[in-house]
């Protein structure tokens, strides 16, 4: 087997390679993975005889998040598993070369998340309940939004503070208020690496679920995207049936998914 070298390097050194990787995909990657998980993972250059032939990205659990080594896919992939002690890979069905080579080492696999794109035209826009307002969340509403998401999802407070501050500063976090109480949030995250796509998401408090609020928020965010010449995409975990229903009712269809593949 050829002797490949895997050297960790700053994320900035992978900008051109990652742009080319994304440009060759048939559809956009999920925004939470592309702009959330991947930047936080370790980036490695793949070299052979002193020449860089590709790159890979590994998270703290030793799972690949991205892999690209044109002309060296199979041999570099097999070498990486051994050299870096890789346990598996997360890959989407739009990343065919990466998916195919990961499948060759598969012991088991499972669907992790469904990826959605627009399917039907945006027609009916049912109004929110009387007394409800759907507006941008300002920094004055940051703490309320943090506590809302923490209570509803159990998300880490410090992570939420950083993430929501970023969204608010970019006018990408919205709140559904009923009589001054926050009962739902919506996100519209414009992609920095996959323009003109924007990821949209929604959270609704448990007391106000099953009333169409999630679908109304998603349709409104869809409308916001269209007004700004953006293409909305979204995703959800496979086992979140309520979210899947809301997304589909908002006019989206899943043609791709993220798969977890285990090597050992």
VMD Tcl script that draws the C-alpha trace (Angstrom):
set ca {
  {0.00 0.00 0.00}
  {1.26 3.50 -0.81}
  {2.51 5.47 2.17}
  {0.25 8.47 2.68}
  {0.89 11.21 5.22}
  {-1.89 12.93 7.17}
  {-0.93 16.30 8.60}
  {-3.30 18.49 10.61}
  {-3.40 22.10 9.40}
  {-5.34 25.32 10.10}
  {-8.79 25.43 8.54}
  {-7.84 28.49 6.44}
  {-5.52 26.34 4.32}
  {-8.45 24.27 3.04}
  {-10.57 27.12 1.67}
  {-9.88 26.52 -2.03}
  {-10.13 22.72 -1.79}
  {-13.44 22.89 0.08}
  {-14.90 25.42 -2.37}
  {-14.05 23.07 -5.24}
  {-15.55 20.13 -3.33}
  {-18.85 21.98 -2.77}
  {-18.96 23.24 -6.36}
  {-18.87 19.66 -7.66}
  {-21.84 18.48 -5.60}
  {-25.24 18.03 -7.22}
  {-27.05 19.72 -4.32}
  {-26.08 21.80 -1.25}
  {-24.79 20.21 1.92}
  {-26.83 20.59 5.08}
  {-25.96 23.97 6.59}
  {-25.63 22.79 10.19}
  {-22.98 20.28 9.14}
  {-21.23 22.58 6.66}
  {-21.11 25.71 8.81}
  {-21.58 24.20 12.28}
  {-19.95 20.81 12.79}
  {-17.28 20.78 10.06}
  {-15.49 24.04 11.05}
  {-15.12 22.72 14.61}
  {-13.52 19.43 13.50}
  {-9.87 18.64 12.76}
  {-8.69 19.25 9.19}
  {-5.93 17.09 7.66}
  {-3.98 17.39 4.42}
  {-3.36 14.10 2.61}
  {0.09 13.90 1.01}
  {1.95 11.32 -1.04}
  {5.68 11.68 -1.70}
  {5.52 15.30 -0.58}
  {2.60 16.22 -2.86}
  {-0.81 17.18 -1.43}
  {-3.41 14.88 -3.00}
  {-6.49 15.64 -0.91}
  {-7.91 16.41 2.52}
  {-10.16 14.97 5.19}
  {-12.04 16.25 8.23}
  {-12.45 14.27 11.48}
  {-14.51 15.04 14.58}
  {-13.59 14.32 18.21}
  {-15.32 10.93 18.06}
  {-12.98 9.84 15.22}
  {-15.68 9.97 12.57}
  {-14.98 11.42 9.15}
  {-17.15 14.39 8.19}
  {-15.66 15.05 4.77}
  {-13.14 13.34 2.49}
  {-11.77 14.23 -0.91}
  {-8.71 12.77 -2.61}
  {-9.19 12.73 -6.39}
  {-7.30 9.86 -8.07}
  {-6.46 8.45 -4.63}
  {-9.92 7.77 -3.16}
  {-9.65 4.10 -2.27}
  {-5.99 3.82 -1.27}
  {-5.91 7.09 0.71}
  {-9.19 6.25 2.44}
  {-7.97 2.82 3.56}
  {-4.71 4.33 4.77}
  {-6.55 7.05 6.71}
  {-8.69 4.52 8.59}
  {-5.57 2.76 9.86}
  {-3.38 5.81 10.45}
  {-5.99 7.96 12.21}
  {-7.96 5.22 13.96}
  {-11.22 6.18 12.28}
  {-14.39 4.60 13.65}
  {-16.69 5.60 10.82}
  {-18.03 8.41 8.66}
  {-20.93 10.77 8.32}
  {-21.66 11.34 4.64}
  {-24.64 12.47 2.62}
  {-26.15 10.88 -0.47}
  {-25.07 13.87 -2.57}
  {-21.39 13.12 -1.84}
  {-21.19 10.08 -4.10}
  {-17.41 9.46 -4.35}
  {-17.04 9.86 -0.57}
  {-20.15 7.76 0.12}
  {-19.07 4.95 -2.18}
  {-15.60 4.57 -0.71}
  {-16.97 4.73 2.85}
  {-19.46 1.97 1.98}
  {-16.56 -0.31 1.09}
  {-15.51 -0.34 4.76}
  {-19.01 -0.46 6.25}
  {-19.83 -2.77 9.13}
  {-23.18 -1.12 9.87}
  {-25.01 2.08 8.94}
  {-28.08 4.13 9.78}
  {-29.89 7.22 8.53}
  {-28.97 10.25 10.63}
  {-30.96 13.11 9.09}
  {-33.16 13.95 6.12}
  {-32.22 16.84 3.83}
  {-35.03 18.87 2.24}
  {-35.41 21.16 -0.74}
  {-38.43 23.09 -2.04}
  {-40.98 20.92 -3.80}
  {-44.29 22.72 -4.22}
  {-44.96 26.42 -4.93}
  {-45.51 28.70 -1.95}
  {-49.24 29.40 -2.09}
  {-51.44 29.74 0.95}
  {-50.02 31.71 3.88}
  {-52.27 31.11 6.87}
  {-52.05 33.93 9.43}
  {-50.70 33.40 12.91}
  {-53.22 33.36 15.78}
  {-54.74 36.70 16.87}
  {-52.37 38.52 19.18}
  {-49.30 36.71 17.81}
  {-46.35 38.51 16.22}
  {-43.49 37.01 14.20}
  {-40.57 39.45 14.28}
  {-36.79 39.70 14.34}
  {-35.28 38.96 17.75}
  {-32.99 41.75 18.92}
  {-30.14 41.56 21.44}
  {-32.65 42.71 24.07}
  {-34.48 39.43 23.51}
  {-31.36 37.26 23.53}
  {-31.71 35.88 27.05}
  {-35.38 35.03 26.56}
  {-34.50 33.16 23.35}
  {-31.67 31.29 25.08}
  {-33.89 30.17 27.96}
  {-36.64 29.21 25.52}
  {-34.34 26.97 23.44}
  {-32.70 25.50 26.55}
  {-36.05 24.63 28.09}
  {-37.54 23.28 24.86}
  {-34.56 21.36 23.46}
  {-32.16 21.07 26.37}
  {-29.42 22.77 24.31}
  {-26.30 24.03 26.08}
  {-26.78 27.60 27.31}
  {-23.27 28.85 26.53}
  {-23.39 27.39 23.03}
  {-26.80 28.98 22.49}
  {-25.51 32.37 23.65}
  {-22.75 32.39 21.06}
  {-24.87 30.93 18.28}
  {-27.92 33.16 18.85}
  {-25.77 36.28 19.20}
  {-24.31 35.52 15.78}
  {-27.76 35.00 14.26}
  {-29.16 38.17 15.84}
  {-26.25 40.26 14.57}
  {-27.02 38.95 11.07}
  {-30.81 39.48 11.39}
  {-31.32 35.73 11.03}
  {-33.20 34.87 14.25}
  {-36.96 35.41 14.53}
  {-39.45 34.95 17.33}
  {-43.13 34.12 17.46}
  {-44.56 36.03 20.42}
  {-48.05 35.59 21.82}
  {-49.05 38.33 24.24}
  {-45.38 39.06 24.84}
  {-44.41 35.44 25.53}
  {-41.98 33.68 23.19}
  {-43.68 30.51 21.93}
  {-41.54 29.76 18.87}
  {-38.36 30.69 17.04}
  {-37.27 30.56 13.43}
  {-33.83 30.72 11.83}
  {-32.79 31.74 8.34}
  {-29.04 31.14 8.09}
  {-27.61 32.44 4.83}
  {-24.78 30.14 3.75}
  {-21.33 31.70 3.45}
  {-20.02 28.78 1.39}
  {-23.07 27.70 -0.64}
  {-24.73 30.86 -1.91}
  {-27.56 31.51 -2.66}
  {-28.81 28.83 -0.24}
  {-30.16 29.54 3.22}
  {-30.96 26.98 5.92}
  {-34.21 27.52 7.75}
  {-35.26 25.96 11.05}
  {-37.96 26.18 13.65}
  {-38.59 25.49 17.35}
  {-42.08 25.61 18.90}
  {-42.81 25.26 22.61}
  {-44.49 22.02 23.61}
  {-47.69 23.80 24.65}
  {-48.21 25.22 21.15}
  {-47.35 22.23 19.00}
  {-49.92 20.47 16.85}
  {-51.54 23.79 15.94}
  {-49.73 24.44 12.67}
  {-47.31 27.00 14.13}
  {-44.18 25.22 12.89}
  {-45.52 25.04 9.35}
  {-46.55 28.72 9.46}
  {-43.08 29.75 10.63}
  {-41.38 27.66 7.93}
  {-43.62 29.11 5.21}
  {-42.91 32.62 6.45}
  {-39.16 31.96 6.42}
  {-39.53 30.54 2.92}
  {-41.19 33.77 1.88}
  {-38.39 35.82 3.48}
  {-35.85 33.80 1.47}
  {-37.66 34.40 -1.80}
  {-37.83 38.15 -1.16}
  {-34.03 38.16 -0.78}
  {-33.43 35.87 -3.78}
  {-32.31 33.01 -1.55}
  {-33.09 29.31 -1.95}
  {-34.33 27.77 1.31}
  {-33.24 24.30 2.42}
  {-33.72 22.49 5.73}
  {-33.17 19.20 7.53}
  {-34.30 17.18 10.52}
  {-33.48 13.97 12.34}
  {-35.01 10.87 10.80}
  {-37.00 9.97 13.92}
  {-38.51 13.46 14.41}
  {-41.90 12.72 12.86}
  {-43.48 16.02 13.95}
  {-40.73 18.06 12.32}
  {-40.92 15.98 9.15}
  {-44.65 16.62 8.91}
  {-44.25 20.37 9.44}
  {-41.47 20.58 6.84}
  {-43.44 18.63 4.26}
  {-46.58 20.71 4.92}
  {-44.46 23.81 4.28}
  {-43.73 22.60 0.74}
  {-40.44 20.73 1.08}
  {-39.43 17.26 -0.05}
  {-36.51 15.07 1.02}
  {-34.44 13.65 -1.82}
  {-31.22 13.17 0.15}
  {-30.08 12.17 3.60}
  {-27.06 12.06 5.90}
  {-25.87 8.55 6.73}
  {-23.76 7.35 9.63}
  {-21.44 4.55 8.53}
  {-19.55 2.51 11.12}
  {-16.22 0.87 10.29}
  {-15.64 -0.97 13.57}
}
mol new
graphics top color blue
foreach p $ca { graphics top sphere $p radius 0.5 }
foreach p [lrange $ca 0 end-1] q [lrange $ca 1 end] { graphics top cylinder $p $q radius 0.2 }
display resetview
